[in-house]
Amino acid sequence: MDIMSKKSLTTFIDCNCMLGNCDFIGMDSFPDAGSLLHEMDDCGINEAIVYSSLAAYCSPSEGNQILIDELKDCKRLYPCPVILPHHTGEFPLPDDYTSFLKANDIKIVKIMPNAFKLPLHLWIWGEILGRLQEIRMPVMLDFSMGHWSESIDWESIYRVVHEFGDLPVIITGMGMAADRFVYPLFEKFKNLYMETSYYQVHDGIDGIVSKFGSSRLIFGTGMPVRSPYPPMTALLTSSVGTDEIAAIAGGNIRNLMEGVRFE
Amino acid sequence: MNSLIKIIDAHGHLGGWRFFSIPHHDIDDLIICMDRTGVEKVCLSPFAGLNVDCRYSNDLIAQAIGKYEDRVLGYACVCPHKKHEIIPELERCFDKLHLNAIKLHPSESRYPADGTNYTPVYEFAQERKIAILNHSWGTPDHLRRLADKYPDVKFIQAHTAGGWDGLSQDGFIDAAREFGNVYMDTASSAIYRGTFEKLVDYLGEDKIVYGSDYTCMDMGYQMGRVIFSKIRPEAMEKILRNNFLSILKHL
């Protein structure tokens, strides 16, 4: 089957898309849900998990609330708050915050250690991560990697997945140097997943699927900055089967979000 | 999007590389991947030729061509630190091994892009009308001087046509606009949304060659930039195939 046909038959859920004006990136962003949905229709993406540009690069509490309000009646876009720990009072206590997440039917959150210059020390993040683990809330870790050659704190990823073995952790924006780090983590920890927006290891998808199964990979685009098409073509031209493509394209993230257990 | 174009990839590699894991990196594996992704031919330089052993690299690519002569083209590599060996090795590459173009990588070679030891390379390429792909030509002015001095050499700047952010002024792209013998390839890990169409508009569809930097990067991932872009079909065929063929046409 040619790639165009495969693409049209695949349900893509983008787990990594930013919504809102973002002046500093210089290129067109998606100022509102309508503009993003239009782009998604154009490139063949069915649903998207979105975080707020204002939350990511300015003020999480403001940005998250604007995002939640905007997406209240939107069936194809799911808000993903960027979170902070509670100690300074910027964010509520973990119990209160998970109540907030439940009230707003939010099924995934994001932490951005590098953008906030706030490392993933367990003595900072431990309480909220523990609470999120209790409800099986997926946590995306975005290290804002601009280029594959940049170093990130893999040790902190190890600490988190090791300490919170039932917390679904999704690392995003990993590049072609990722495998030497990801493979040993995948071997040891079943709760680690990897988003594919920047993942371009030669035959990388095939390698991970053959060794670890298709459940560990989650489709993402990195829009509005990154083009959505390369992660699509990487998946559609891989040698994995149609069930695996479907899982990576959207099934896996849907399963993780449906696995959230609010009390 | 045209998924039926048989792609000619102008920028690929063979063998392992120290910076990351590259599974399946021998020539048989590459051919399997090419079959799966619709790539008819790829022009390769073994990683070893960029920094460690150009002679080993040139022999390796010659063997690959010998095994898959309809699918594989080869870049000759030379060591800029061994100036006296450059011409003999290039003569061996083109007269005996039948390679197709030259690949330079100053940063991996630990030699300045504008270093004078490269002069024999340019003179050889000028005499034989051979294309040179360079990881980077150093500065746009240096590239302009070369393009002007060696008009029969096709100078290909790697990566720039892929990594352009669509916003900043890029001197290499401007050099490609000014000189008929300067081209850009698309191989870049950074693939910004909507910029490829802008680049084709600005630089022109005749000055861009498709390259994936395969096996550094996934062949399937890289082609997404072009095959789903909104450029006209004729431009797509030029970029994915015909431009590079016309660059090599003297062979």
Interface residues (C-beta under 8 A of the other chain):
Chain A: D2 I3 M4 G26 M27 D28 C43 H147 W148 S149 G175 M176 A177 A178 D179 R180 Y183 Y198 Y199 Q200 V201 H202 D203 G204 I205 G207 M223 P224 V225 R226 S227 P228 Y229 P230 P231 M232 T233 A234 L235 L236 T237 S238 S239
Chain B: M1 S3 L4 F19 F20 S21 I22 P23 H24 H25 D29 C33 R36 T37 G38 D165 G166 L167 S189 A190 I191 Y192 R193 G194 T195 F196 Y214 T215 C216 M217 D218 M219 G220 Y221 Q222 M223 G224 R225 I227 F228 S229
